[in-house]
Amino acid sequence: MTRHISDSERLTLAMLNKKETELKQAQEEIDQLKRQLKAMSGYITELKDSNKLLASQVNFLIHKQTTHA
């Protein structure tokens, strides 16, 4: 025999399903933001390395120019 579900139980289940869906969406958004943060951190690291290289090259060129002037 099937059990009759009351209106309040239906409402509670509907609210629970809605919250579960919201939590799932929030977790997906968090995961996406984490991936973006990781990618941006990698990009920033690459930019820092490039900046160090450029600064080194500038120093070398300035030193070369001053020694040959």
mmCIF file as Biopython writes it, N, C-alpha, C and O atoms, coordinates in Angstrom:
data_model
#
loop_
_atom_site.group_PDB
_atom_site.id
_atom_site.type_symbol
_atom_site.label_atom_id
_atom_site.label_alt_id
_atom_site.label_comp_id
_atom_site.label_asym_id
_atom_site.label_entity_id
_atom_site.label_seq_id
_atom_site.pdbx_PDB_ins_code
_atom_site.Cartn_x
_atom_site.Cartn_y
_atom_site.Cartn_z
_atom_site.occupancy
_atom_site.B_iso_or_equiv
_atom_site.auth_seq_id
_atom_site.auth_asym_id
_atom_site.pdbx_PDB_model_num
ATOM 1   N N  . MET A ? 1  ? 0.835  -1.185 0.000   1.0 0.0 1  A 1 
ATOM 2   C CA . MET A ? 1  ? 0.000  0.000  0.000   1.0 0.0 1  A 1 
ATOM 3   C C  . MET A ? 1  ? 0.883  1.253  0.000   1.0 0.0 1  A 1 
ATOM 4   O O  . MET A ? 1  ? 1.867  1.331  0.735   1.0 0.0 1  A 1 
ATOM 5   N N  . THR A ? 2  ? 0.524  2.204  -0.814  1.0 0.0 2  A 1 
ATOM 6   C CA . THR A ? 2  ? 1.295  3.449  -0.901  1.0 0.0 2  A 1 
ATOM 7   C C  . THR A ? 2  ? 0.915  4.415  0.198   1.0 0.0 2  A 1 
ATOM 8   O O  . THR A ? 2  ? -0.243 4.543  0.596   1.0 0.0 2  A 1 
ATOM 9   N N  . ARG A ? 3  ? 1.948  5.086  0.667   1.0 0.0 3  A 1 
ATOM 10  C CA . ARG A ? 3  ? 1.740  6.047  1.743   1.0 0.0 3  A 1 
ATOM 11  C C  . ARG A ? 3  ? 1.343  7.385  1.138   1.0 0.0 3  A 1 
ATOM 12  O O  . ARG A ? 3  ? 1.937  7.838  0.159   1.0 0.0 3  A 1 
ATOM 13  N N  . HIS A ? 4  ? 0.351  8.001  1.721   1.0 0.0 4  A 1 
ATOM 14  C CA . HIS A ? 4  ? -0.106 9.311  1.256   1.0 0.0 4  A 1 
ATOM 15  C C  . HIS A ? 4  ? 0.853  10.381 1.778   1.0 0.0 4  A 1 
ATOM 16  O O  . HIS A ? 4  ? 1.183  10.414 2.963   1.0 0.0 4  A 1 
ATOM 17  N N  . ILE A ? 5  ? 1.299  11.264 0.860   1.0 0.0 5  A 1 
ATOM 18  C CA . ILE A ? 5  ? 2.203  12.347 1.252   1.0 0.0 5  A 1 
ATOM 19  C C  . ILE A ? 5  ? 1.372  13.599 1.471   1.0 0.0 5  A 1 
ATOM 20  O O  . ILE A ? 5  ? 0.596  14.017 0.612   1.0 0.0 5  A 1 
ATOM 21  N N  . SER A ? 6  ? 1.556  14.178 2.635   1.0 0.0 6  A 1 
ATOM 22  C CA . SER A ? 6  ? 0.783  15.382 2.963   1.0 0.0 6  A 1 
ATOM 23  C C  . SER A ? 6  ? 1.321  16.581 2.192   1.0 0.0 6  A 1 
ATOM 24  O O  . SER A ? 6  ? 2.422  16.548 1.643   1.0 0.0 6  A 1 
ATOM 25  N N  . ASP A ? 7  ? 0.519  17.633 2.166   1.0 0.0 7  A 1 
ATOM 26  C CA . ASP A ? 7  ? 0.925  18.864 1.475   1.0 0.0 7  A 1 
ATOM 27  C C  . ASP A ? 7  ? 2.178  19.460 2.111   1.0 0.0 7  A 1 
ATOM 28  O O  . ASP A ? 7  ? 3.053  19.960 1.404   1.0 0.0 7  A 1 
ATOM 29  N N  . SER A ? 8  ? 2.268  19.412 3.415   1.0 0.0 8  A 1 
ATOM 30  C CA . SER A ? 8  ? 3.449  19.972 4.078   1.0 0.0 8  A 1 
ATOM 31  C C  . SER A ? 8  ? 4.696  19.154 3.742   1.0 0.0 8  A 1 
ATOM 32  O O  . SER A ? 8  ? 5.787  19.710 3.612   1.0 0.0 8  A 1 
ATOM 33  N N  . GLU A ? 9  ? 4.536  17.827 3.601   1.0 0.0 9  A 1 
ATOM 34  C CA . GLU A ? 9  ? 5.667  17.002 3.203   1.0 0.0 9  A 1 
ATOM 35  C C  . GLU A ? 9  ? 6.085  17.297 1.771   1.0 0.0 9  A 1 
ATOM 36  O O  . GLU A ? 9  ? 7.275  17.330 1.458   1.0 0.0 9  A 1 
ATOM 37  N N  . ARG A ? 10 ? 5.116  17.510 0.915   1.0 0.0 10 A 1 
ATOM 38  C CA . ARG A ? 10 ? 5.423  17.880 -0.475  1.0 0.0 10 A 1 
ATOM 39  C C  . ARG A ? 10 ? 6.168  19.211 -0.523  1.0 0.0 10 A 1 
ATOM 40  O O  . ARG A ? 10 ? 7.153  19.365 -1.244  1.0 0.0 10 A 1 
ATOM 41  N N  . LEU A ? 11 ? 5.680  20.159 0.255   1.0 0.0 11 A 1 
ATOM 42  C CA . LEU A ? 11 ? 6.309  21.471 0.311   1.0 0.0 11 A 1 
ATOM 43  C C  . LEU A ? 11 ? 7.741  21.354 0.847   1.0 0.0 11 A 1 
ATOM 44  O O  . LEU A ? 11 ? 8.662  21.980 0.322   1.0 0.0 11 A 1 
ATOM 45  N N  . THR A ? 12 ? 7.913  20.554 1.887   1.0 0.0 12 A 1 
ATOM 46  C CA . THR A ? 12 ? 9.244  20.355 2.460   1.0 0.0 12 A 1 
ATOM 47  C C  . THR A ? 12 ? 10.175 19.701 1.450   1.0 0.0 12 A 1 
ATOM 48  O O  . THR A ? 12 ? 11.329 20.111 1.315   1.0 0.0 12 A 1 
ATOM 49  N N  . LEU A ? 13 ? 9.687  18.689 0.738   1.0 0.0 13 A 1 
ATOM 50  C CA . LEU A ? 13 ? 10.505 18.037 -0.282  1.0 0.0 13 A 1 
ATOM 51  C C  . LEU A ? 13 ? 10.859 18.987 -1.418  1.0 0.0 13 A 1 
ATOM 52  O O  . LEU A ? 13 ? 11.983 18.973 -1.921  1.0 0.0 13 A 1 
ATOM 53  N N  . ALA A ? 14 ? 9.900  19.809 -1.818  1.0 0.0 14 A 1 
ATOM 54  C CA . ALA A ? 14 ? 10.155 20.780 -2.881  1.0 0.0 14 A 1 
ATOM 55  C C  . ALA A ? 14 ? 11.219 21.785 -2.440  1.0 0.0 14 A 1 
ATOM 56  O O  . ALA A ? 14 ? 12.112 22.131 -3.213  1.0 0.0 14 A 1 
ATOM 57  N N  . MET A ? 15 ? 11.119 22.251 -1.196  1.0 0.0 15 A 1 
ATOM 58  C CA . MET A ? 15 ? 12.104 23.196 -0.665  1.0 0.0 15 A 1 
ATOM 59  C C  . MET A ? 15 ? 13.483 22.531 -0.578  1.0 0.0 15 A 1 
ATOM 60  O O  . MET A ? 15 ? 14.497 23.152 -0.897  1.0 0.0 15 A 1 
ATOM 61  N N  . LEU A ? 16 ? 13.512 21.278 -0.148  1.0 0.0 16 A 1 
ATOM 62  C CA . LEU A ? 16 ? 14.764 20.545 -0.058  1.0 0.0 16 A 1 
ATOM 63  C C  . LEU A ? 16 ? 15.401 20.389 -1.431  1.0 0.0 16 A 1 
ATOM 64  O O  . LEU A ? 16 ? 16.602 20.608 -1.587  1.0 0.0 16 A 1 
ATOM 65  N N  . ASN A ? 17 ? 14.616 20.017 -2.414  1.0 0.0 17 A 1 
ATOM 66  C CA . ASN A ? 17 ? 15.132 19.870 -3.778  1.0 0.0 17 A 1 
ATOM 67  C C  . ASN A ? 17 ? 15.663 21.196 -4.316  1.0 0.0 17 A 1 
ATOM 68  O O  . ASN A ? 17 ? 16.700 21.239 -4.979  1.0 0.0 17 A 1 
ATOM 69  N N  . LYS A ? 18 ? 14.948 22.265 -4.026  1.0 0.0 18 A 1 
ATOM 70  C CA . LYS A ? 18 ? 15.375 23.593 -4.474  1.0 0.0 18 A 1 
ATOM 71  C C  . LYS A ? 18 ? 16.722 23.955 -3.829  1.0 0.0 18 A 1 
ATOM 72  O O  . LYS A ? 18 ? 17.624 24.448 -4.506  1.0 0.0 18 A 1 
ATOM 73  N N  . LYS A ? 19 ? 16.850 23.712 -2.532  1.0 0.0 19 A 1 
ATOM 74  C CA . LYS A ? 19 ? 18.098 24.020 -1.821  1.0 0.0 19 A 1 
ATOM 75  C C  . LYS A ? 19 ? 19.247 23.157 -2.350  1.0 0.0 19 A 1 
ATOM 76  O O  . LYS A ? 19 ? 20.363 23.647 -2.522  1.0 0.0 19 A 1 
ATOM 77  N N  . GLU A ? 20 ? 18.975 21.878 -2.606  1.0 0.0 20 A 1 
ATOM 78  C CA . GLU A ? 20 ? 20.004 20.999 -3.155  1.0 0.0 20 A 1 
ATOM 79  C C  . GLU A ? 20 ? 20.472 21.497 -4.514  1.0 0.0 20 A 1 
ATOM 80  O O  . GLU A ? 20 ? 21.667 21.479 -4.808  1.0 0.0 20 A 1 
ATOM 81  N N  . THR A ? 21 ? 19.539 21.938 -5.339  1.0 0.0 21 A 1 
ATOM 82  C CA . THR A ? 21 ? 19.880 22.482 -6.652  1.0 0.0 21 A 1 
ATOM 83  C C  . THR A ? 21 ? 20.710 23.748 -6.502  1.0 0.0 21 A 1 
ATOM 84  O O  . THR A ? 21 ? 21.703 23.927 -7.207  1.0 0.0 21 A 1 
ATOM 85  N N  . GLU A ? 22 ? 20.311 24.624 -5.591  1.0 0.0 22 A 1 
ATOM 86  C CA . GLU A ? 22 ? 21.057 25.864 -5.355  1.0 0.0 22 A 1 
ATOM 87  C C  . GLU A ? 22 ? 22.471 25.563 -4.860  1.0 0.0 22 A 1 
ATOM 88  O O  . GLU A ? 22 ? 23.432 26.202 -5.288  1.0 0.0 22 A 1 
ATOM 89  N N  . LEU A ? 23 ? 22.594 24.596 -3.967  1.0 0.0 23 A 1 
ATOM 90  C CA . LEU A ? 23 ? 23.910 24.226 -3.450  1.0 0.0 23 A 1 
ATOM 91  C C  . LEU A ? 23 ? 24.787 23.644 -4.554  1.0 0.0 23 A 1 
ATOM 92  O O  . LEU A ? 23 ? 25.981 23.936 -4.622  1.0 0.0 23 A 1 
ATOM 93  N N  . LYS A ? 24 ? 24.196 22.825 -5.413  1.0 0.0 24 A 1 
ATOM 94  C CA . LYS A ? 24 ? 24.937 22.236 -6.520  1.0 0.0 24 A 1 
ATOM 95  C C  . LYS A ? 24 ? 25.440 23.328 -7.467  1.0 0.0 24 A 1 
ATOM 96  O O  . LYS A ? 24 ? 26.583 23.289 -7.922  1.0 0.0 24 A 1 
ATOM 97  N N  . GLN A ? 25 ? 24.571 24.302 -7.758  1.0 0.0 25 A 1 
ATOM 98  C CA . GLN A ? 25 ? 24.969 25.407 -8.629  1.0 0.0 25 A 1 
ATOM 99  C C  . GLN A ? 25 ? 26.059 26.252 -7.978  1.0 0.0 25 A 1 
ATOM 100 O O  . GLN A ? 25 ? 27.005 26.671 -8.645  1.0 0.0 25 A 1 
ATOM 101 N N  . ALA A ? 26 ? 25.928 26.500 -6.689  1.0 0.0 26 A 1 
ATOM 102 C CA . ALA A ? 26 ? 26.930 27.281 -5.966  1.0 0.0 26 A 1 
ATOM 103 C C  . ALA A ? 26 ? 28.274 26.555 -5.973  1.0 0.0 26 A 1 
ATOM 104 O O  . ALA A ? 26 ? 29.318 27.183 -6.149  1.0 0.0 26 A 1 
ATOM 105 N N  . GLN A ? 27 ? 28.252 25.234 -5.782  1.0 0.0 27 A 1 
ATOM 106 C CA . GLN A ? 27 ? 29.492 24.461 -5.793  1.0 0.0 27 A 1 
ATOM 107 C C  . GLN A ? 27 ? 30.134 24.489 -7.170  1.0 0.0 27 A 1 
ATOM 108 O O  . GLN A ? 27 ? 31.356 24.580 -7.279  1.0 0.0 27 A 1 
ATOM 109 N N  . GLU A ? 28 ? 29.329 24.411 -8.223  1.0 0.0 28 A 1 
ATOM 110 C CA . GLU A ? 28 ? 29.858 24.482 -9.585  1.0 0.0 28 A 1 
ATOM 111 C C  . GLU A ? 28 ? 30.500 25.846 -9.832  1.0 0.0 28 A 1 
ATOM 112 O O  . GLU A ? 28 ? 31.554 25.935 -10.461 1.0 0.0 28 A 1 
ATOM 113 N N  . GLU A ? 29 ? 29.865 26.898 -9.338  1.0 0.0 29 A 1 
ATOM 114 C CA . GLU A ? 29 ? 30.419 28.244 -9.497  1.0 0.0 29 A 1 
ATOM 115 C C  . GLU A ? 29 ? 31.737 28.376 -8.725  1.0 0.0 29 A 1 
ATOM 116 O O  . GLU A ? 29 ? 32.695 28.970 -9.221  1.0 0.0 29 A 1 
ATOM 117 N N  . ILE A ? 30 ? 31.779 27.824 -7.520  1.0 0.0 30 A 1 
ATOM 118 C CA . ILE A ? 30 ? 33.009 27.849 -6.722  1.0 0.0 30 A 1 
ATOM 119 C C  . ILE A ? 30 ? 34.122 27.103 -7.453  1.0 0.0 30 A 1 
ATOM 120 O O  . ILE A ? 30 ? 35.255 27.579 -7.515  1.0 0.0 30 A 1 
ATOM 121 N N  . ASP A ? 31 ? 33.804 25.950 -7.999  1.0 0.0 31 A 1 
ATOM 122 C CA . ASP A ? 31 ? 34.805 25.164 -8.733  1.0 0.0 31 A 1 
ATOM 123 C C  . ASP A ? 31 ? 35.320 25.934 -9.951  1.0 0.0 31 A 1 
ATOM 124 O O  . ASP A ? 31 ? 36.516 25.928 -10.243 1.0 0.0 31 A 1 
ATOM 125 N N  . GLN A ? 32 ? 34.400 26.594 -10.653 1.0 0.0 32 A 1 
ATOM 126 C CA . GLN A ? 32 ? 34.796 27.381 -11.823 1.0 0.0 32 A 1 
ATOM 127 C C  . GLN A ? 32 ? 35.694 28.548 -11.401 1.0 0.0 32 A 1 
ATOM 128 O O  . GLN A ? 32 ? 36.691 28.831 -12.064 1.0 0.0 32 A 1 
ATOM 129 N N  . LEU A ? 33 ? 35.350 29.218 -10.313 1.0 0.0 33 A 1 
ATOM 130 C CA . LEU A ? 33 ? 36.165 30.331 -9.827  1.0 0.0 33 A 1 
ATOM 131 C C  . LEU A ? 33 ? 37.544 29.850 -9.370  1.0 0.0 33 A 1 
ATOM 132 O O  . LEU A ? 33 ? 38.541 30.548 -9.558  1.0 0.0 33 A 1 
ATOM 133 N N  . LYS A ? 34 ? 37.598 28.672 -8.776  1.0 0.0 34 A 1 
ATOM 134 C CA . LYS A ? 34 ? 38.895 28.110 -8.380  1.0 0.0 34 A 1 
ATOM 135 C C  . LYS A ? 34 ? 39.763 27.855 -9.607  1.0 0.0 34 A 1 
ATOM 136 O O  . LYS A ? 34 ? 40.961 28.137 -9.595  1.0 0.0 34 A 1 
ATOM 137 N N  . ARG A ? 35 ? 39.152 27.316 -10.675 1.0 0.0 35 A 1 
ATOM 138 C CA . ARG A ? 35 ? 39.905 27.077 -11.902 1.0 0.0 35 A 1 
ATOM 139 C C  . ARG A ? 35 ? 40.405 28.391 -12.501 1.0 0.0 35 A 1 
ATOM 140 O O  . ARG A ? 35 ? 41.539 28.475 -12.973 1.0 0.0 35 A 1 
ATOM 141 N N  . GLN A ? 36 ? 39.547 29.415 -12.478 1.0 0.0 36 A 1 
ATOM 142 C CA . GLN A ? 36 ? 39.947 30.723 -12.993 1.0 0.0 36 A 1 
ATOM 143 C C  . GLN A ? 36 ? 41.084 31.309 -12.161 1.0 0.0 36 A 1 
ATOM 144 O O  . GLN A ? 36 ? 42.024 31.884 -12.709 1.0 0.0 36 A 1 
ATOM 145 N N  . LEU A ? 37 ? 41.000 31.166 -10.855 1.0 0.0 37 A 1 
ATOM 146 C CA . LEU A ? 37 ? 42.038 31.681 -9.965  1.0 0.0 37 A 1 
ATOM 147 C C  . LEU A ? 37 ? 43.371 30.987 -10.234 1.0 0.0 37 A 1 
ATOM 148 O O  . LEU A ? 37 ? 44.421 31.629 -10.271 1.0 0.0 37 A 1 
ATOM 149 N N  . LYS A ? 38 ? 43.317 29.670 -10.420 1.0 0.0 38 A 1 
ATOM 150 C CA . LYS A ? 38 ? 44.536 28.914 -10.701 1.0 0.0 38 A 1 
ATOM 151 C C  . LYS A ? 38 ? 45.155 29.374 -12.019 1.0 0.0 38 A 1 
ATOM 152 O O  . LYS A ? 38 ? 46.369 29.552 -12.111 1.0 0.0 38 A 1 
ATOM 153 N N  . ALA A ? 39 ? 44.317 29.565 -13.038 1.0 0.0 39 A 1 
ATOM 154 C CA . ALA A ? 39 ? 44.816 30.017 -14.335 1.0 0.0 39 A 1 
ATOM 155 C C  . ALA A ? 39 ? 45.409 31.418 -14.227 1.0 0.0 39 A 1 
ATOM 156 O O  . ALA A ? 39 ? 46.471 31.690 -14.786 1.0 0.0 39 A 1 
ATOM 157 N N  . MET A ? 40 ? 44.731 32.295 -13.518 1.0 0.0 40 A 1 
ATOM 158 C CA . MET A ? 40 ? 45.226 33.667 -13.356 1.0 0.0 40 A 1 
ATOM 159 C C  . MET A ? 40 ? 46.527 33.688 -12.557 1.0 0.0 40 A 1 
ATOM 160 O O  . MET A ? 40 ? 47.425 34.473 -12.864 1.0 0.0 40 A 1 
ATOM 161 N N  . SER A ? 41 ? 46.639 32.849 -11.549 1.0 0.0 41 A 1 
ATOM 162 C CA . SER A ? 41 ? 47.874 32.776 -10.760 1.0 0.0 41 A 1 
ATOM 163 C C  . SER A ? 41 ? 49.033 32.328 -11.638 1.0 0.0 41 A 1 
ATOM 164 O O  . SER A ? 41 ? 50.134 32.870 -11.546 1.0 0.0 41 A 1 
ATOM 165 N N  . GLY A ? 42 ? 48.786 31.348 -12.480 1.0 0.0 42 A 1 
ATOM 166 C CA . GLY A ? 42 ? 49.817 30.895 -13.414 1.0 0.0 42 A 1 
ATOM 167 C C  . GLY A ? 42 ? 50.217 31.998 -14.373 1.0 0.0 42 A 1 
ATOM 168 O O  . GLY A ? 42 ? 51.399 32.178 -14.669 1.0 0.0 42 A 1 
ATOM 169 N N  . TYR A ? 43 ? 49.236 32.730 -14.855 1.0 0.0 43 A 1 
ATOM 170 C CA . TYR A ? 43 ? 49.505 33.829 -15.782 1.0 0.0 43 A 1 
ATOM 171 C C  . TYR A ? 43 ? 50.324 34.924 -15.094 1.0 0.0 43 A 1 
ATOM 172 O O  . TYR A ? 43 ? 51.253 35.471 -15.688 1.0 0.0 43 A 1 
ATOM 173 N N  . ILE A ? 44 ? 49.985 35.240 -13.857 1.0 0.0 44 A 1 
ATOM 174 C CA . ILE A ? 44 ? 50.722 36.252 -13.097 1.0 0.0 44 A 1 
ATOM 175 C C  . ILE A ? 44 ? 52.162 35.803 -12.876 1.0 0.0 44 A 1 
ATOM 176 O O  . ILE A ? 44 ? 53.086 36.610 -12.980 1.0 0.0 44 A 1 
ATOM 177 N N  . THR A ? 45 ? 52.357 34.536 -12.577 1.0 0.0 45 A 1 
ATOM 178 C CA . THR A ? 45 ? 53.711 34.003 -12.393 1.0 0.0 45 A 1 
ATOM 179 C C  . THR A ? 45 ? 54.516 34.154 -13.686 1.0 0.0 45 A 1 
ATOM 180 O O  . THR A ? 45 ? 55.680 34.553 -13.655 1.0 0.0 45 A 1 
ATOM 181 N N  . GLU A ? 46 ? 53.891 33.834 -14.820 1.0 0.0 46 A 1 
ATOM 182 C CA . GLU A ? 46 ? 54.572 33.999 -16.109 1.0 0.0 46 A 1 
ATOM 183 C C  . GLU A ? 46 ? 54.930 35.456 -16.356 1.0 0.0 46 A 1 
ATOM 184 O O  . GLU A ? 46 ? 56.022 35.753 -16.842 1.0 0.0 46 A 1 
ATOM 185 N N  . LEU A ? 47 ? 54.018 36.367 -16.026 1.0 0.0 47 A 1 
ATOM 186 C CA . LEU A ? 47 ? 54.291 37.796 -16.217 1.0 0.0 47 A 1 
ATOM 187 C C  . LEU A ? 47 ? 55.433 38.268 -15.328 1.0 0.0 47 A 1 
ATOM 188 O O  . LEU A ? 47 ? 56.269 39.061 -15.760 1.0 0.0 47 A 1 
ATOM 189 N N  . LYS A ? 48 ? 55.475 37.785 -14.088 1.0 0.0 48 A 1 
ATOM 190 C CA . LYS A ? 48 ? 56.572 38.147 -13.185 1.0 0.0 48 A 1 
ATOM 191 C C  . LYS A ? 48 ? 57.906 37.668 -13.736 1.0 0.0 48 A 1 
ATOM 192 O O  . LYS A ? 48 ? 58.898 38.395 -13.709 1.0 0.0 48 A 1 
ATOM 193 N N  . ASP A ? 49 ? 57.921 36.427 -14.241 1.0 0.0 49 A 1 
ATOM 194 C CA . ASP A ? 49 ? 59.152 35.886 -14.817 1.0 0.0 49 A 1 
ATOM 195 C C  . ASP A ? 49 ? 59.592 36.702 -16.036 1.0 0.0 49 A 1 
ATOM 196 O O  . ASP A ? 49 ? 60.777 36.990 -16.204 1.0 0.0 49 A 1 
ATOM 197 N N  . SER A ? 50 ? 58.629 37.071 -16.879 1.0 0.0 50 A 1 
ATOM 198 C CA . SER A ? 50 ? 58.938 37.882 -18.055 1.0 0.0 50 A 1 
ATOM 199 C C  . SER A ? 50 ? 59.466 39.249 -17.631 1.0 0.0 50 A 1 
ATOM 200 O O  . SER A ? 50 ? 60.399 39.775 -18.238 1.0 0.0 50 A 1 
ATOM 201 N N  . ASN A ? 51 ? 58.876 39.813 -16.603 1.0 0.0 51 A 1 
ATOM 202 C CA . ASN A ? 51 ? 59.302 41.115 -16.104 1.0 0.0 51 A 1 
ATOM 203 C C  . ASN A ? 51 ? 60.737 41.059 -15.580 1.0 0.0 51 A 1 
ATOM 204 O O  . ASN A ? 51 ? 61.531 41.967 -15.826 1.0 0.0 51 A 1 
ATOM 205 N N  . LYS A ? 52 ? 61.062 39.989 -14.859 1.0 0.0 52 A 1 
ATOM 206 C CA . LYS A ? 52 ? 62.436 39.816 -14.360 1.0 0.0 52 A 1 
ATOM 207 C C  . LYS A ? 52 ? 63.421 39.714 -15.519 1.0 0.0 52 A 1 
ATOM 208 O O  . LYS A ? 52 ? 64.498 40.310 -15.481 1.0 0.0 52 A 1 
ATOM 209 N N  . LEU A ? 53 ? 63.050 38.960 -16.542 1.0 0.0 53 A 1 
ATOM 210 C CA . LEU A ? 53 ? 63.911 38.805 -17.701 1.0 0.0 53 A 1 
ATOM 211 C C  . LEU A ? 53 ? 64.124 40.140 -18.401 1.0 0.0 53 A 1 
ATOM 212 O O  . LEU A ? 53 ? 65.250 40.487 -18.760 1.0 0.0 53 A 1 
ATOM 213 N N  . LEU A ? 54 ? 63.044 40.888 -18.594 1.0 0.0 54 A 1 
ATOM 214 C CA . LEU A ? 54 ? 63.151 42.190 -19.251 1.0 0.0 54 A 1 
ATOM 215 C C  . LEU A ? 54 ? 63.999 43.153 -18.427 1.0 0.0 54 A 1 
ATOM 216 O O  . LEU A ? 54 ? 64.815 43.892 -18.978 1.0 0.0 54 A 1 
ATOM 217 N N  . ALA A ? 55 ? 63.809 43.146 -17.117 1.0 0.0 55 A 1 
ATOM 218 C CA . ALA A ? 55 ? 64.601 44.021 -16.251 1.0 0.0 55 A 1 
ATOM 219 C C  . ALA A ? 55 ? 66.081 43.658 -16.352 1.0 0.0 55 A 1 
ATOM 220 O O  . ALA A ? 55 ? 66.935 44.543 -16.383 1.0 0.0 55 A 1 
ATOM 221 N N  . SER A ? 56 ? 66.382 42.387 -16.402 1.0 0.0 56 A 1 
ATOM 222 C CA . SER A ? 56 ? 67.758 41.930 -16.544 1.0 0.0 56 A 1 
ATOM 223 C C  . SER A ? 56 ? 68.342 42.384 -17.872 1.0 0.0 56 A 1 
ATOM 224 O O  . SER A ? 56 ? 69.487 42.833 -17.932 1.0 0.0 56 A 1 
ATOM 225 N N  . GLN A ? 57 ? 67.559 42.268 -18.933 1.0 0.0 57 A 1 
ATOM 226 C CA . GLN A ? 57 ? 68.029 42.691 -20.250 1.0 0.0 57 A 1 
ATOM 227 C C  . GLN A ? 57 ? 68.273 44.196 -20.291 1.0 0.0 57 A 1 
ATOM 228 O O  . GLN A ? 57 ? 69.256 44.649 -20.877 1.0 0.0 57 A 1 
ATOM 229 N N  . VAL A ? 58 ? 67.386 44.969 -19.673 1.0 0.0 58 A 1 
ATOM 230 C CA . VAL A ? 58 ? 67.554 46.420 -19.621 1.0 0.0 58 A 1 
ATOM 231 C C  . VAL A ? 58 ? 68.829 46.769 -18.861 1.0 0.0 58 A 1 
ATOM 232 O O  . VAL A ? 58 ? 69.610 47.609 -19.309 1.0 0.0 58 A 1 
ATOM 233 N N  . ASN A ? 59 ? 69.041 46.128 -17.715 1.0 0.0 59 A 1 
ATOM 234 C CA . ASN A ? 59 ? 70.261 46.380 -16.948 1.0 0.0 59 A 1 
ATOM 235 C C  . ASN A ? 59 ? 71.510 46.038 -17.767 1.0 0.0 59 A 1 
ATOM 236 O O  . ASN A ? 59 ? 72.492 46.780 -17.750 1.0 0.0 59 A 1 
ATOM 237 N N  . PHE A ? 60 ? 71.467 44.924 -18.474 1.0 0.0 60 A 1 
ATOM 238 C CA . PHE A ? 60 ? 72.597 44.528 -19.313 1.0 0.0 60 A 1 
ATOM 239 C C  . PHE A ? 60 ? 72.866 45.571 -20.388 1.0 0.0 60 A 1 
ATOM 240 O O  . PHE A ? 60 ? 74.012 45.955 -20.619 1.0 0.0 60 A 1 
ATOM 241 N N  . LEU A ? 61 ? 71.794 46.029 -21.051 1.0 0.0 61 A 1 
ATOM 242 C CA . LEU A ? 61 ? 71.974 47.020 -22.123 1.0 0.0 61 A 1 
ATOM 243 C C  . LEU A ? 61 ? 72.484 48.343 -21.577 1.0 0.0 61 A 1 
ATOM 244 O O  . LEU A ? 61 ? 73.318 48.990 -22.211 1.0 0.0 61 A 1 
ATOM 245 N N  . ILE A ? 62 ? 72.002 48.752 -20.425 1.0 0.0 62 A 1 
ATOM 246 C CA . ILE A ? 62 ? 72.475 50.006 -19.826 1.0 0.0 62 A 1 
ATOM 247 C C  . ILE A ? 62 ? 73.950 49.869 -19.444 1.0 0.0 62 A 1 
ATOM 248 O O  . ILE A ? 62 ? 74.743 50.777 -19.694 1.0 0.0 62 A 1 
ATOM 249 N N  . HIS A ? 63 ? 74.314 48.743 -18.843 1.0 0.0 63 A 1 
ATOM 250 C CA . HIS A ? 63 ? 75.708 48.509 -18.471 1.0 0.0 63 A 1 
ATOM 251 C C  . HIS A ? 63 ? 76.598 48.499 -19.712 1.0 0.0 63 A 1 
ATOM 252 O O  . HIS A ? 63 ? 77.682 49.082 -19.707 1.0 0.0 63 A 1 
ATOM 253 N N  . LYS A ? 64 ? 76.139 47.838 -20.774 1.0 0.0 64 A 1 
ATOM 254 C CA . LYS A ? 64 ? 76.894 47.761 -22.023 1.0 0.0 64 A 1 
ATOM 255 C C  . LYS A ? 64 ? 77.065 49.145 -22.631 1.0 0.0 64 A 1 
ATOM 256 O O  . LYS A ? 64 ? 78.136 49.488 -23.132 1.0 0.0 64 A 1 
ATOM 257 N N  . GLN A ? 65 ? 76.000 49.934 -22.580 1.0 0.0 65 A 1 
ATOM 258 C CA . GLN A ? 65 ? 76.051 51.283 -23.161 1.0 0.0 65 A 1 
ATOM 259 C C  . GLN A ? 65 ? 77.014 52.172 -22.377 1.0 0.0 65 A 1 
ATOM 260 O O  . GLN A ? 65 ? 77.788 52.926 -22.966 1.0 0.0 65 A 1 
ATOM 261 N N  . THR A ? 66 ? 76.963 52.081 -21.051 1.0 0.0 66 A 1 
ATOM 262 C CA . THR A ? 66 ? 77.827 52.941 -20.236 1.0 0.0 66 A 1 
ATOM 263 C C  . THR A ? 66 ? 79.306 52.525 -20.335 1.0 0.0 66 A 1 
ATOM 264 O O  . THR A ? 66 ? 80.188 53.377 -20.227 1.0 0.0 66 A 1 
ATOM 265 N N  . THR A ? 67 ? 79.582 51.246 -20.537 1.0 0.0 67 A 1 
ATOM 266 C CA . THR A ? 67 ? 80.975 50.812 -20.652 1.0 0.0 67 A 1 
ATOM 267 C C  . THR A ? 67 ? 81.560 51.126 -22.025 1.0 0.0 67 A 1 
ATOM 268 O O  . THR A ? 67 ? 82.778 51.257 -22.150 1.0 0.0 67 A 1 
ATOM 269 N N  . HIS A ? 68 ? 80.742 51.248 -23.042 1.0 0.0 68 A 1 
ATOM 270 C CA . HIS A ? 68 ? 81.211 51.540 -24.397 1.0 0.0 68 A 1 
ATOM 271 C C  . HIS A ? 68 ? 81.070 53.000 -24.765 1.0 0.0 68 A 1 
ATOM 272 O O  . HIS A ? 68 ? 81.375 53.384 -25.893 1.0 0.0 68 A 1 
ATOM 273 N N  . ALA A ? 69 ? 80.617 53.813 -23.843 1.0 0.0 69 A 1 
ATOM 274 C CA . ALA A ? 69 ? 80.421 55.231 -24.176 1.0 0.0 69 A 1 
ATOM 275 C C  . ALA A ? 69 ? 81.672 56.039 -23.992 1.0 0.0 69 A 1 
ATOM 276 O O  . ALA A ? 69 ? 81.668 57.247 -24.231 1.0 0.0 69 A 1 
#
